[in-house]
Amino acid sequence: MIDADVLLPDDLFSALPGADAVQAHAIPVNADRWSKAIANRGLPSLQGKLAEPGHTTISRAEVFDQADREVTTENAFQLLYYSLAWGLGIRAPRLHARLNALAADPDRAGELLLKAWETARAGAPAAEVYSALATDRGSGRIRQLGPAFATKFLYFAQGAAAEPRLLILDAVVAGNLAEAWPGAATWGWYPQTYGRYCDLMANWAGQATERLNGARKVRADEIELVLFRRRPE
């Protein structure tokens, strides 16, 4: 069980990167591989930077740009492509299996993605938003799109202007939460677990803001990023 009332660890506070650094957090991507794999499956074509040839980088800010477009099924696929490409990086493990799952029933996938995006934008509780893409037992509603990638989609779906309340949760972040979540499961989180995780991130962001004596407001995704980068002692 996550203890959402644990105090923010000092090492996380001292490593806060600032909001601009979070937005600039970029990952290398092989755009050619994505374009070819998507086209071969008859999925909605890539648009924007990822549709250009060669290797590139995708930053969090550029994925948020996709989320700030009109909320439509077509754009939901673009948001998914960009959030997946950012999350998978240059190696893009199991890319073909993930895209095969989308291509097996693109209409259903589009409906689920659109619902998740709309629910995220509506400000629904984190557990409810998460449930749009994950079952009550923590399995992905879209095959090969497990909870870790679902939370990436939801994080970006909030849009750049929103105060981040839906945070990325993956095996690395969960494994680095020893103070608040000893023995954390690294996959298959229940909706209520994800909700408590988001509460913890908001709580720690609030504590960090207080410790800065009002110099600036700390965003919850700053905490998520330093957790991802945290190295066990």
C-alpha positions as CSV (number, residue, x, y, z in Angstrom):
1,M,0.0,0.0,0.0
2,I,1.3,3.4,-0.9
3,D,1.6,5.8,2.1
4,A,0.7,9.2,0.5
5,D,1.7,11.0,3.7
6,V,5.4,10.2,3.8
7,L,7.7,13.2,3.8
8,L,9.5,14.1,0.6
9,P,13.0,12.6,0.7
10,D,15.9,15.1,0.8
11,D,17.7,13.6,-2.2
12,L,14.6,14.1,-4.4
13,F,14.2,17.7,-3.2
14,S,17.8,18.5,-3.9
15,A,17.6,17.1,-7.4
16,L,14.5,19.0,-8.5
17,P,15.1,20.0,-12.2
18,G,12.6,22.8,-12.7
19,A,9.6,22.9,-15.0
20,D,11.6,23.9,-18.1
21,A,13.9,20.9,-17.7
22,V,11.0,18.6,-17.5
23,Q,9.5,20.0,-20.7
24,A,12.9,19.7,-22.4
25,H,13.4,16.0,-21.4
26,A,14.0,14.5,-24.8
27,I,14.4,10.9,-26.1
28,P,16.1,9.8,-29.4
29,V,13.7,8.1,-31.8
30,N,14.1,6.3,-35.2
31,A,11.3,8.0,-37.1
32,D,11.9,5.9,-40.2
33,R,11.1,2.7,-38.3
34,W,7.9,4.2,-36.9
35,S,6.7,5.4,-40.2
36,K,7.3,2.1,-42.0
37,A,5.8,0.0,-39.2
38,I,2.6,2.1,-39.0
39,A,2.1,2.3,-42.8
40,N,2.6,-1.5,-43.2
41,R,-0.4,-2.0,-40.8
42,G,-2.8,0.4,-42.4
43,L,-3.0,2.5,-39.2
44,P,-3.6,6.2,-39.3
45,S,-0.5,7.8,-40.8
46,L,2.1,9.6,-38.7
47,Q,2.0,13.4,-38.8
48,G,4.4,16.1,-37.8
49,K,8.0,15.6,-36.7
50,L,7.8,11.8,-36.5
51,A,6.7,11.6,-40.1
52,E,10.0,13.2,-41.2
53,P,12.8,10.8,-42.4
54,G,15.8,9.8,-40.3
55,H,16.5,9.8,-36.6
56,T,15.3,12.6,-34.4
57,T,14.5,13.4,-30.7
58,I,11.1,13.9,-29.1
59,S,10.8,16.0,-26.0
60,R,8.0,16.0,-23.5
61,A,7.0,19.5,-24.8
62,E,6.6,18.1,-28.3
63,V,4.3,15.3,-27.1
64,F,2.3,17.9,-25.2
65,D,1.9,19.7,-28.5
66,Q,0.0,16.7,-29.8
67,A,-2.2,16.7,-26.7
68,D,-3.1,20.4,-27.3
69,R,-4.7,19.6,-30.7
70,E,-8.5,19.1,-31.1
71,V,-9.7,16.0,-29.2
72,T,-10.5,13.6,-32.0
73,T,-9.9,9.9,-32.7
74,E,-7.4,10.7,-35.4
75,N,-5.5,13.0,-33.1
76,A,-5.7,10.4,-30.3
77,F,-3.7,8.0,-32.4
78,Q,-1.1,10.7,-33.0
79,L,-0.9,11.4,-29.3
80,L,-0.4,7.7,-28.7
81,Y,2.3,7.4,-31.3
82,Y,4.2,10.3,-29.8
83,S,3.9,9.2,-26.2
84,L,4.9,5.6,-27.2
85,A,7.8,6.8,-29.3
86,W,9.0,9.0,-26.4
87,G,8.6,6.2,-23.9
88,L,10.2,3.5,-26.0
89,G,13.2,5.4,-27.3
90,I,15.6,4.5,-30.0
91,R,15.4,0.7,-29.5
92,A,11.5,0.7,-29.4
93,P,11.3,-2.8,-27.9
94,R,8.3,-4.9,-29.1
95,L,7.2,-2.1,-31.4
96,H,5.7,-4.6,-33.9
97,A,3.7,-6.4,-31.3
98,R,2.4,-3.2,-29.9
99,L,1.3,-1.9,-33.4
100,N,-0.1,-5.3,-34.3
101,A,-2.4,-5.0,-31.3
102,L,-3.6,-1.6,-32.4
103,A,-4.1,-2.9,-36.0
104,A,-6.1,-5.9,-34.8
105,D,-9.0,-3.6,-33.8
106,P,-8.3,0.0,-34.5
107,D,-11.9,1.2,-34.0
108,R,-12.0,-0.1,-30.5
109,A,-8.5,1.2,-29.7
110,G,-9.6,4.6,-31.1
111,E,-12.7,4.6,-28.9
112,L,-10.7,3.8,-25.8
113,L,-8.0,6.4,-26.5
114,L,-10.6,9.1,-27.2
115,K,-12.5,8.3,-24.0
116,A,-9.3,8.4,-21.9
117,W,-8.3,11.7,-23.4
118,E,-11.7,13.2,-22.8
119,T,-11.8,11.9,-19.2
120,A,-8.3,13.3,-18.6
121,R,-9.3,16.7,-19.9
122,A,-12.5,16.7,-17.9
123,G,-10.6,16.6,-14.6
124,A,-11.9,13.3,-13.4
125,P,-10.2,11.6,-10.5
126,A,-6.9,9.8,-11.4
127,A,-8.3,6.3,-10.6
128,E,-11.3,7.0,-12.9
129,V,-9.1,8.3,-15.8
130,Y,-6.7,5.3,-15.4
131,S,-9.7,3.0,-15.6
132,A,-10.4,4.1,-19.2
133,L,-7.2,2.3,-20.3
134,A,-6.8,-0.3,-17.5
135,T,-9.1,-2.9,-15.9
136,D,-9.9,-3.1,-12.2
137,R,-7.1,-5.8,-12.0
138,G,-4.5,-3.6,-13.7
139,S,-4.4,-5.1,-17.1
140,G,-4.4,-3.0,-20.3
141,R,-7.7,-2.6,-22.1
142,I,-5.7,-2.5,-25.4
143,R,-3.3,-5.4,-25.8
144,Q,0.4,-4.6,-25.6
145,L,-0.5,-1.2,-24.0
146,G,0.0,-2.0,-20.4
147,P,-0.4,0.3,-17.4
148,A,3.0,2.0,-17.7
149,F,2.3,3.2,-21.2
150,A,-1.3,4.0,-20.3
151,T,0.0,6.4,-17.7
152,K,2.3,8.0,-20.2
153,F,-0.7,8.6,-22.6
154,L,-2.8,10.0,-19.7
155,Y,0.0,12.3,-18.5
156,F,0.3,13.9,-21.9
157,A,-3.4,13.9,-22.5
158,Q,-3.9,16.5,-19.7
159,G,-2.3,19.1,-22.0
160,A,0.6,21.4,-21.5
161,A,-1.3,24.1,-19.7
162,A,-2.8,21.8,-17.0
163,E,-1.3,21.5,-13.6
164,P,0.0,17.9,-13.9
165,R,-2.1,15.6,-11.7
166,L,-1.9,12.4,-13.8
167,L,1.7,11.2,-13.5
168,I,3.8,8.6,-15.3
169,L,4.2,5.4,-13.3
170,D,6.5,2.7,-14.6
171,A,8.6,-0.1,-13.1
172,V,11.6,2.3,-12.6
173,V,9.6,4.9,-10.8
174,A,7.7,2.3,-8.7
175,G,11.0,0.6,-7.7
176,N,12.4,4.0,-6.5
177,L,9.6,4.7,-4.1
178,A,10.9,2.6,-1.2
179,E,10.0,5.2,1.5
180,A,6.4,5.4,0.5
181,W,5.8,2.1,-1.2
182,P,8.1,-0.7,0.1
183,G,7.9,-3.8,-2.0
184,A,6.1,-2.0,-4.8
185,A,4.6,-4.0,-7.6
186,T,6.3,-3.1,-10.9
187,W,3.4,-3.8,-13.1
188,G,-0.4,-4.3,-13.1
189,W,-1.4,-1.5,-10.7
190,Y,-5.0,-1.3,-9.7
191,P,-6.8,2.0,-10.3
192,Q,-6.9,2.9,-6.6
193,T,-3.2,2.3,-6.4
194,Y,-2.6,4.7,-9.3
195,G,-4.8,7.2,-7.6
196,R,-2.8,7.0,-4.4
197,Y,0.5,7.3,-6.4
198,C,-0.8,10.5,-8.0
199,D,-1.9,11.8,-4.5
200,L,1.7,11.1,-3.3
201,M,3.3,13.0,-6.2
202,A,1.0,16.0,-5.5
203,N,1.8,15.8,-1.8
204,W,5.5,15.8,-2.4
205,A,5.2,18.6,-4.9
206,G,3.4,20.7,-2.3
207,Q,6.0,19.9,0.3
208,A,8.8,20.9,-2.1
209,T,7.0,24.2,-2.8
210,E,6.8,24.9,0.9
211,R,10.5,24.1,1.4
212,L,11.3,26.7,-1.3
213,N,9.5,29.3,0.8
214,G,7.3,30.3,-2.1
215,A,10.2,31.0,-4.5
216,R,8.3,29.0,-7.1
217,K,5.7,26.3,-7.4
218,V,7.0,22.8,-7.9
219,R,5.2,20.7,-10.4
220,A,4.4,17.0,-9.6
221,D,6.1,15.8,-12.8
222,E,9.4,17.2,-11.5
223,I,9.1,14.7,-8.7
224,E,8.3,11.9,-11.2
225,L,11.3,12.8,-13.3
226,V,13.8,12.8,-10.3
227,L,12.3,9.5,-9.2
228,F,12.9,8.0,-12.7
229,R,16.5,9.3,-12.5
230,R,17.1,8.2,-8.9
231,R,19.9,5.8,-8.3
232,P,19.7,3.3,-5.4
233,E,22.4,3.9,-2.7
